[in-house]
Amino acid sequence: MAASIKFKSSAGPETEKLPIVTFSQGLASFPTNGKSGHPSLRVLKHTDQENSRKRNWRIVVASGQKVDYVGRNHGEYAPRANSASKYFVGVLDKKTGKMKAYDAELFNLQPWIEREEGSSLVSTEIDAALSMREKVDRLTETFGSNKKKRALHSRLRNKVSDESLEKTATIAAGTAKDIAQPKDVPDSHDFELIPPCNKEASVPSDIYKLEDLLSETLMADLEKSAHSLISATEEEIEKWKKEQSYPLFILEHLPLRSRLRGLSVNQNAAVLSYIHILMQIAISRKRAISSFTVLSDIPHSLKEHIVNMFFQETSMPGGKISRVMTKLSKDKMMIHILILALHIDNFSTSLSLLQKDLGVAQKKMHQYVRSFGARPTLIKESKKKGDSTFTARSYKMILTAPLKIVTRKPMRPKRR
């Protein structure tokens, strides 16, 4: 025969209700001395006991090693319990067969993530400044899988804040307006796309001076590394063409010969070597400095110059400032390559060869050319192939003095 159980309520007007807790993320683990243990719970009540509405407000806190859990019996995060139901916790005395019933209350504990230093753990206000995306990111950082965490970190690294976007737009607008005015050597913190220029120069070589692009020290380092270009034989050049060791633009200028005006043989070799380094970086899709193997094969002074000149400062996760290759960095590098190419060919050079080497669309290439005051010119040549004759079309890039910036007026919409 089953033993009978007598029910006796121990609830009174001043009796505190016992908390019954559940965790929104499943059963939480609270390790103690390397072993899984029970959570340490605290129950807090509102200080205003004179207020009939707030006197029953309770907050339950479960403290863990990494994450704290908080539950409330009021507000939007209170559990949706049936108001017509009453909850009890029963304690059975097996000897006497009597069970004491205590009033109980449900609490749904949720993780409290990254609370600010000095703020109350049991604050009843949710930070209104956080968007839903930021709240989801915090949950992913704490409870997400490794795959989701990697995706989150990648998105945060590539995120451009409104402030950075506004700063970039301001820099671009200022560059477009002041492009034709003389400028000092740009500071490493001011990311100017266009090199210093002299609008009033009477000859093209004085508009964008070579010494403003490459200092004497850098030219000396480049001349040493460009010895293979200076002493290249016809056989070596043919081998480079077959193996595609150098871009087409550089191979077209080999072997190097002295000219009556313009750069010397050593200067040409140094500038071509510099163009080759910039092209390898420009056509790559990598972003981190350590990813570019070409930077490890050049003198330290030249590497430092390229990093400070073309790699843009950005804020990494954790507040660390680092330099990476951005879209704006590549735009700046393209413009420098084109201006250096003009110095090689006395400010009239093949734009089609450079376009092939850089893998840039023709429309985009022409935008680069016009941005610093040069102009693309269509060249038509009649060529023979067997018995037939055809017209070959190519583009040249020309820079003339005084500097003229060509701006196109926006097209008006047609009337219907």
Disulfide bonds with the S-S distance in Angstrom:
none
